[in-house]
Amino acid sequence: MVRGGPDSLVAGLRRKFTKKGAEVLQGNENAFAAGVQYAAAHPLREPRTLGASDAMVEGKLVVDGNDMCAAAALFSGCEFFGGYPITPSSEIMQFFGREVWKYGGAMIQCEDEIAGIGAVVGASFAGKKAMTATSGPGMSLKTEMLGLASIAELPLVCVNVQRGGPSTGLPTKSEQADLFQACFSAHGDVVRPVLAPTSVADTFAITVEAFNVAEHYQTPVILLSDQEIAQRKETVDPIDTKAFTIVERRRPTAADLEKYERFKATDSGISPLSHPGMPGGNYLASGIEHNERGAPTASGEVHARMNDKRIHKLDPLKRRRDLFLVEGDGHAPVALVAWGSLAGTAREALELARREGIQAKLLVPKLLFPVAEEIYADFFRGVQAGLVVEQSHQGQLYRILRMYVNVPAGMQPLARSGSNPILPMSIVERLRTIVLGLQRQRVAEVEPAG
């Protein structure tokens, strides 16, 4: 939306229609005036949202990850879903189609994946919390629009329910091989938060967190679920909604609107975000680089400054220790790292190893990107060997950690392609081998040479 108010729009009508004659021009001016009067007389209603319940439901819930994700989005205040059906994420869209209307929101099934996220970017620009959901092939198509949301600093949540790839791949099988895509599928210097649930029950909380991160930092957030979590049924405890805090985007104050700078430089890097119709809050939101006021620029100096703003505003996120779970013996020399649906497998393996007398600890990151260097450094302190457990052929998280973190030399990937389950005992067997290797090393160190 271009800077200006009703007067600038009337001036635009006159430039457009004067040559068509006085009658045509007057008709358009009258229509515009009638629209302004109607909008003033019929303000938008207060949104209906899911609030925290005072009464806990007795018993248990039987639910899958996709329904849990959609319910959490509504609870977070999401009022718009735009998407296209694709296995194994379609149930999220179906849930919105049934439920979002009850809370004053809307769902649109678009003609393709690109249109789906384009509508979501538009809804976010219009001031609404918005969401889309897809799987690997759809994520490939959404990449350019995610870049637009990044440079325009517009919050949205994009769920990728991972399946086996590449291309059509294994539509009904689970995999964790879209991590590289989530972190790095962007041209230019873009950092997007990537979060991942670890179970059906955890999907509610991590979806709320995804919306909170998106709104607070004004950024698209990728939520990496996978088929194993999204479509399996779990028996879970009722959700204690009173335990959650819902974050809203930073709105401009009256002082901000006196000379509105949409991309104003602030100490946090987070600028006040207006929406169309906010008096004084009009600005240009485009995919081209811009200065603080949103005006297009080709200045290398401004581009460097804006890159710094967009990237470093996420620094506090990397220090969020509540987005990491640490279990086991904190001083153990042997470590496991696992994410997504493999977290439960690794947790069971840790318990089995403990019963065998193996000292080990486990780190489960729910924030996968940007990489939290300090948190990993603390976890790896004193670690001599271990495993990064994941269901991808390349061991993608293991490789990403080696890019950013001083990973102990003894840490190894335990990685398999999708549809080849990693069992807890497979992890334990590898841990036994690692422990025996460490014991032989100690014996060699203490025995005299020759």
N, C-alpha and C positions, 0 to 999 in steps of 0.2 A: 504494500500500500504506500502511495506516495505522500510525502509530507504536505500538509495543508489542511484546510477545513472546507465547509460548505461553499465559501466564496470562491475557492480555487476550483471546485467542481463546477460551479455555475460558469466560471470563466472558460473552462474546458468545453462545456456545452455550447457556449457562444462561438468559440473557435470552430467547433464541429458543424454547427447547424445554421449559422448566419447565412451562408451561401445558399441554403435551401429555402430561404424566405422567412419573413417575420412570423407567419402562421405556424410553421413547423418549429421554429425556435421557441415561440411562446408556449406551444404545447408541451415541449420537453421541459421547459422551466417550470410549468405548472405541475407536471408529473413529478419532478424532483421535489418541489415544495410540498406536494401532497405526501410523498414518501417520508420526508422529514417530520411532518406533522403527525403522521401515523405512528412512526417510531417513537416519538415523544409521548404519545398518548397510550402506547402499548409497550411498556418496557418489558424486557425479557424476564420471565418468571425465575424465581429462585430455584436452583437445581435441586432435584431430589437425589439424595445419596444414601448409601448404606451406612448407618451409624453403628457405633459400638453397642452391643446388646448388654443389658444389665443382668439378664438371666442366662445361665449356662444350660445348654441342652444336655439332657441326661443320655447315657449310653454312648455309642460309638457312631462314627460316620464311615460308610463304605463309598469310596470316591476314587477317581483317577486323577492323574496330574494335570490333564488338560482342563477338566472342570474346576479343579482347585485354582489353577492359574486364572481362569476367567472370573471366578468369584472374587478372587483377591483384587483383580483389576477394578471391578465394580466397587468393591469396598474402598479402594484407593481414590475413587472419584473419577474414574475413566468414563467419559461420556461419548466417546466415538471409537468405533472399530471399523477399519477399512482393510479388506483383504481378499484373498482368492483361495478356494479350497485346495489343499494339498496334504496328502498323507505324510506324517502322522500328526498334523496339527489341526485338522479340520474341526475337531470337536470344540476348540476354543471359539471359532467363529459361530458354530452352531449354538453354543451357550449364549453368546451375545445376541444372536438372532432371537432367542426365546426371552431373554431377561432384560436387556439394556433399555428397552422401551419403558419398562416400569419405573425407571429412574430418570426419565427425561432425556435419555441419550439416543443415539442412532447407530445402526450398523449398516454398512453397504458392502454387498458382494460385488466386487469390481470385475471388469472384463479381463484383467490380468494382474500380475504381481506388481508391475510398475505403477499402474493406476491405483492399486490398493495403498501403497505407501505414499503416493502423491497426495491422496485424499487425507491421509493421516498427517502429513506435513502441513497441509492447509488447515486442518482442524486445530493443530497446535498453534499455528500462527493466529488463528481466530480466538485463541484464549482457552481452548479446551484441552484437558488431559486426553491423550489419544494413544492408540495401540494398533499394531498389526501382528500377525502370526503367520509363519511359513515353515518350510524346511529347506534343505540345502539348495536345490535348484532355484527356488524362489528368492533365497538370499542373494544369489548371484545377480538376479534381475533388480533387486532393491538397492544395490550398492551405490549407484549414482545419486539416488534421492537421499540416501543416508549422508552422502557428502554435502548435499544442499542443507540438510538439517544441521550438520556440524558447523558449516561456515555461517549459517544464519543463527546459530545458537538457539535452536528450538528443541524443547524437550519432547521426547516420545519414547515408547517402549516397543522394541521389535523382538518378538519371540521366535527363535529358531529351534524347532523340535527336530533334533538331528536324527538322520537315518543313514544307512550305508550309501556311500557315493563312490566315485563322482557320477555326474549326469543323473540319469534316472536311478542308477545304482540298485540298492535294496530298499524299496519303499516301505516294507513292513518289518525291517530289522533295525536294531539299535546300533549306534556307533557314536564315537566321540571325535570324529575326524573333521569337524567344521571349526575347530579352534583357530587354526591359522586364518581361515576366512573371516571369522568374527573379529580377530585382532588387527589384521593387516590388509583386508580387502578395501582399500581406500587409496585414491591418488592424492598426493600432497601429504603434508605432515598433519595427520589426523590421529587423535587418540580418543577412542570411544570406550566407555566402561563396558565390561563383559562380566555378567554374573551367571551363576549356575546353581540350581537347586540340587539337593542330594537325595531327595525322596519325595514321595507324593505329599506327605505331611509338610515337608519343608518348602514345597512349592508355593504355598500361600504366603509365608513370610518373605521369601526371596522375591516374589512378584511385587509385594508392597514395597520392598526395599528398592526394586528397580524403578518404580514410579517416583519414590522419594529422591533417589539419586538423579533421575532425569530432571525432575522439577527444580531441585536445589541447584544443580550445576548447569541447567539449561543445555542439555546435550541429549542426543539419542543414546539409548542404552540397549545393548544386546543381551537378551535373556536366553542362555543356552540350556534348554532342556534336552531330553533325548527320548526316543521311543519307549525305552524300558520304563522310564518314570511317567511319561505322558499318558500311556494307554493301559498300564496295569492298574488293577484295583487294589487298594490298601484299606485296612481297617485302622482308622486314626481317631484320636481324641477330638472332641469338638474344639473349634477355634476360639480362643479367648481374645476376642477383638478389642477388649479394653487394654490389652498389652501393647497395642500398636499406636504410633504417632504418625499422622498423615502430614506430609510436607507440601506446601504450595509454592509456586514460583514467586520470585521477588517482583512485586508490582511497583511502578513508579509512584513516588510521592507527589504532592502538589508542587513542591520545589523542583523536583525532577522534570515536571511537565512544563515548567516555565520556559525552558530551553532544552527540549528533550534530546538526549544523546542515547540512542538505543544501545550502542556498544561502548558506553562510557568506561574509561579506565578506572577501576576500583582496586582497593587493596586485595580483595579476594579474587578479582578477575570476573566476578559475577555482576552483571549489569541489570538495571531495571527493565522489565519486559512488559510492554503495553500490548494492547490488542485493538483491532479495528473498531472504531466508534468511541474510543476513549479520547475525550477532548484534549488536544495538544499532544497526543501520543502517536500520531501518524509517522511512519518511517518506511524506508525502502528495504524490503527483505528480499535479497536476490542471491544468486550463486556466485556473483563476482566479488572480489575482495573489496573492502570498504573501509572508510575511516570511522571514527567514533559516532558520527551522526548517521552513518549508513550510506554515505555518498560513495559511488564507485571510485576506485583509485588503482593506478598501476605503479604506485610508489613502492619500491623495495623496502624502504624504511618502515612504512606503515604495515606492509605485509609481514615483516619480521615481528613487529610489535603485536599484531593481531594473532600470529601463530603462537607467540609467547603467552598471550592472554588465554587463548583457547586451551592450550596444553597444560599450563601450570595452575590453572584454576582447579584442576583435578588432583593436585598434590595432596590435599588433606584426605582424599578418599583412600590413598595408598597407606595411610596410617590407621585405618579402621580395623583394629584387632577383633572387633566383634564379628567381622566377616570371615573369620578363620577359626576353625575348631582344632584344638590340640588335645590328643588323648594319649594315654600310656605313660611310661616312665620318662619324665622330662629330661633326665640326664643320660638316657640310653645312647649307646654308640651306634645303634642301628635304627634307621628311620624309614617310614613309609609316607608317600604323598599320593593322594588319590582325590579325584573330583567327580562330580555328577553322580550317576548311578553306581559307579565303582566305589564310592565312599562306603557304602554299606558292606560290600564285599571285603574291602580292606579292614573295616572295623571288626568283622568276624574273624578275619585272619589274625589280627592283632591279639584277640582274645585267645585263639588257639595257640599262637606262639607263646603267649604268656604262660599258658598251662604247661608248655614244654620247657619252661625256664629261660626262654629267650627274652632278653631285655630289648624292648623296641618301643618306639613312639610313632604317632600318626599325625600328619597335618592334612586337614581337609580345607582347601580354599574355596570359598563361595565367590570371592572376587578374583577373577582370573586375569583381568587386564584393566587398567595398567598394573604392571607387576609391582607388588609391595616389597621392595628390596629389603627394607629394614626388618620386616616380619619374617621373611625367609632366612635372612642372615641370623636372626636370633634362634630360629628353629634349628638351623644346620650347625650351630655352634656346638662343638664336641662330637658331631656325627662323623663316623668313619666310613660307613657304607649303608646302603639301603636301596629302595626301589621306588620309582615313580610309576604308579599303576594306572593304565589307561587303555581304552579300547580304540586305538588308532594304529595303523600299520607303522607310522613313522615315530610314534611317541611324541606327539606334538607339544604337550605341556613340558615334557623333559627338555625339549630343544629350546622352547621359549625361556625356561628358567636359566638355561646356560647362556642365553643372550644377555640377561640382566643381573644374574646372581652368581656369586662365587660358590657354585655347587661342589660339594666334596667329591673328590676323585672316585670314591668308592660307590657313589650313587649311580644306579643303572636303570635303564628303562625296562619295564615289564609291559610290553605293548602287543596287542593283537588286533587284527582287522575285525570289523563288526561281524556279528553272527557267529563268533567264536568265543563263547563265554569264558571269562577268567574266574576260576573257582577259588574260594578261600584257601583250600589245601594247596593249590598251585602256588599261591603267594608264600605259604608256610614252607613249602619245599625249597623255594628260592632263598628264603631267609635262613634255613638250615645251612645251605651251601655257603651263604655269605658269612655266617657266624663261624663255621669251620675254617673258612679262609682267614678270618681275623685271628682265630686261635693259633693257627699254624704260623702266622706272621709274628705273633707275640713270642712263640717258642723260638723261632729263628732269631729274634732280637736278643733274647736272654742267653741262648746257648753260646758258649765260646767257639770261636772260629777254629777249624782244623782239629 
